[in-house]
């Protein structure tokens, strides 16, 4: 493919001064003839931020949804109003009823809103793609499919359940991540990383056959991580020795501060809406013919 990759952070908890910040995530990816929107935020910031960043949602070739939480899917109606052709790709179970059940709070619905589900159900079948295995969207651009949960110390990162009575834990099995095979190694893009950073990166290494991690961008959902998990995650990042780490959205400010302390600002750049990241050239894969 030998195309440069450019990722623009459109929605994040933090933003440049002229953009809207909201608890959510969305990224715009340009690579060759691909224009990919990855997640949509809650829906308040997407349209305005896209306009100010020069992101034309009507030109998207596909919408990829990392998982079925409101802060990643709320902008779907905004996207569909702007784009009448792009398919929507997600994991199985995107529309599952979901709750956050903190011990000292009433259960809170955090799944996809009814208006969003209605907008998705109105799409023709050819625009609704459910991914159950890893998939190359284009040469050197991959989508993880379901991510195996193999580590003993990683969990979904919160009190997530499929019912208000807290009888059925939610493994968030529909979660997807993306990767880009650049000349300098893998760049991994996550929405919330509910599967855990170690599980996610190692799965992508296995599927792609590429060991070298050039960079990591996205939410890491370590707000409620134990000290044991944080230590293991920091050690894993150190072992990966990426060239950059851009923690976004749900990573947790105290975790971002710790990553900065551990690795320094030369490696860690806290994410915010408005950032544009040039990843270099995609690496051409050998022909299978």
Order of alpha helices (4+ residues) and beta strands (2+ residues): beta-beta-beta-alpha-beta-alpha-alpha-beta-beta-beta-alpha-beta-beta-beta-beta-beta-beta-alpha-beta-alpha-beta-alpha-beta
